[in-house]
């Protein structure tokens, strides 16, 4: 009986801690199609930040963007950054304008229910995740609110994803 309970506990711990990405195949606000699993299967690391958009989200979205940019010279084209509207209720034109004005120009932005933060636990403003793995499609970072403003944590997750 003890062995059975230990086995069940071990399996539940593995399943609770191992989180995988949820695929989407959708156009960004510029009309370009993105299939998440195709990008992960190509060896890319994908960082997504969900925003309202709002002023409280700006600094955290910039932190994630800067963490991604810190890999642009060492791993060109391997780490991509997306911003998604939290509940897909902001028009793409407004979301893209918010990104261009508050974060950086030409960020791939999404306002589609297909790019859903609900697959990654509790909602947060903002919410940042780091995804990677050609076969595992693993989640390496998943933080809400103030915890999403963790430059070194995002960088560390990207490093893990690249390795």
PyMOL commands that set and color helices and strands:
alter all, ss='L'
color gray80, all
select helices_A, chain A and resi 2-17+36-41+55-69+92-102+117-120+145-148+151-162
alter helices_A, ss='H'
color red, helices_A
select strands_A, chain A and resi 25-27+33-35+45-51+79-85+108-110+127-132+138-144
alter strands_A, ss='S'
color yellow, strands_A
deselect
rebuild
show_as cartoon
